[in-house]
Amino acid sequence: MKKVFPLISERHQPARVVEQVKSDIRKYLKRERKKKFAEEFDYWDFDCRTGKSAAEAAPCHEKEIGKALDEGLAGNWTEIYIEILSKPAKRAKKE
């Protein structure tokens, strides 16, 4: 998913808009985790980037997306760019 989410709405408070975006992201991650992968892989890994725009987007962990949204709300951004790319991965075994 590569998407620019508006943080300003005529109908809703900015905090409610951020909650809606967080909900959409959680739904997307849940849907992606349900997909099947090849036998040699164990789980879905996500490459995430967030920022004011696609050019300014910085890599982050999937659990830090909410913090990035809160930062955008505190910084009075009009929109935020979020990129989440899924890829199958294999867990490293502990020795």
Secondary structure as the mmCIF struct_conf table of DSSP 4:
data_model
#
loop_
_struct_conf.conf_type_id
_struct_conf.id
_struct_conf.beg_label_comp_id
_struct_conf.beg_label_asym_id
_struct_conf.beg_label_seq_id
_struct_conf.end_label_comp_id
_struct_conf.end_label_asym_id
_struct_conf.end_label_seq_id
STRN STRN1 LYS A 2 PRO A 6
BEND BEND1 GLU A 10 HIS A 12
HELX_RH_AL_P HELX_RH_AL_P1 PRO A 14 ARG A 33
TURN_TY1_P TURN_TY1_P1 LYS A 34 LYS A 34
BEND BEND2 LYS A 35 LYS A 35
TURN_TY1_P TURN_TY1_P2 GLU A 39 GLU A 40
STRN STRN2 TYR A 43 GLY A 51
BEND BEND3 LYS A 52 SER A 53
TURN_TY1_P TURN_TY1_P3 ALA A 54 GLU A 56
STRN STRN3 ALA A 58 CYS A 60
HELX_RH_3T_P HELX_RH_3T_P1 GLU A 62 GLU A 64
HELX_RH_AL_P HELX_RH_AL_P2 ILE A 65 ALA A 74
TURN_TY1_P TURN_TY1_P4 GLY A 75 ASN A 76
BEND BEND4 THR A 78 THR A 78
STRN STRN4 GLU A 79 ALA A 89
HELX_LH_PP_P HELX_LH_PP_P1 ARG A 91 LYS A 94
#
